[in-house]
Amino acid sequence: MLTNHQTTNSPSIQPQITVLGLGGGGCNTINRLFSLRLPGIRLVAANTDTLALNACAADMHILLGKDLTRGLGSGGDPEVGSQAAEESYKELIEAIKGTGILFLTAGMGGGTGSGAIQIAARIAKSLDVLTIAIVTTPFSFESGLRTHTARESTARLRAFVDTLITIPNDRLIGLTSRETSLRTAFALSDDLLIKGIQSISGMIHSSGLLNIDFSHILRLMKQEGGCYISNGYANGADKASAALHSALNHPLLEEIPLHEAKGMVVKFSGALSLAEIQGAMKYLKESVSPDAEVITALEDNDLLEGQAQVMVLVTGIGAIPVLDQPLNIKNTAEEIEVAVVEPISNPNSNGYTAADASPDDLEVPAFIRRGYNQVAHAFR
């Protein structure tokens, strides 16, 4: 039994948030996140290209498929990216296990990100780690092959993550001017990931007048359907309501279906009056179902004078969350379903068979031990 003295001096155990960027696009995102120095976040970069990986600032680096690709990249082939990730499954397990929430990010349409992100998601699922994937899809002016690869890879990924948010790169065009650089435009797409990370971290790594524990957050996020996480700031009159509106309206996403929400956490920060909080929550009360579980948290911290921050977590918003707009608006749901069910060509080409894996090696993900395409079976 611990004494009071021992309890007081024991190091605090904080739930860990890991961001795993895969491929060139994912590693670029990790680079931008690293420059922000977000507290309590572990950043992991994984790539098949040694030069690109070494240029990425991260807490942990994983060279995928060292023997398969020899560090030269995947050649734009998602099957090679998938095989490379399977070869490096032990390193991926090491990066993922023990984390509370995993964010996966990649640019879909190329080889490494498109192929490896599904393997990382499968490993996370086998470890029962709550996983949120935020991916980008190609510009419409890019080749048809990249578009097809992105569509198919995104559809296959969907089965293995708790929430999938897809950001079409074409939406960045409407938010930028002719003078905006490509680097700046891609940084805008990272804003959604950054806000989500900041919100989760802010909810669990701080104390206030009203708090919510990490287990409660996980319970809400594991409800059927997806989730939306963001934050917003505002100043002046009605700042609490304005900050909430900002958090719920990201320019890269469609309108959030609040009426479908099963759970919601709203954390207010700043010097706010009870009337300001009540006014902001009145809007939510009118927008969500009376059966939804709505939790309010409050941290009375020293933000800039007259400023308010609102962190929002919305869960259970539909079987296909916030999300995934078809790359071609003409695509029907039936066509997307075909893309999901269509078996990967040469499903046993990953090189792993039941004979290769030791039955005692319990860390080997089941889909690798069995040596077959789990996606095809998951939808049959």
Secondary structure, DSSP 8 states (H G I E B T S, - for coil): ---HHHHHHS------EEEEEEHHHHHHHHHHHHHHT-TTEEEEEEESBHHHHHTS--SEEEETTHHHHTTB--TT-HHHHHHHHHHTHHHHHHHHTT-SEEEEEEETTSSHHHHHHHHHHHHHHHTT-EEEEEEEE--TTS-HHHHHHHHHHHHHHGGG-SEEEEEETHHHHTTS-TT--HHHHHHHHHHHHHHHHHHHHHHHS---SB---HHHHHHHHTSSS-EEEEEEEEESTTHHHHHHHHHT--TTS----GGG-SEEEEEEESS--HHHHHHHHHHHHHHS-TTSEEEEEEE----STTEEEEEEEEE---SS-S----SSTT--HHHHHHHHHS--SSTTTTS--TTTS-TT-TTS-HHHHHTS-HHHHHT-
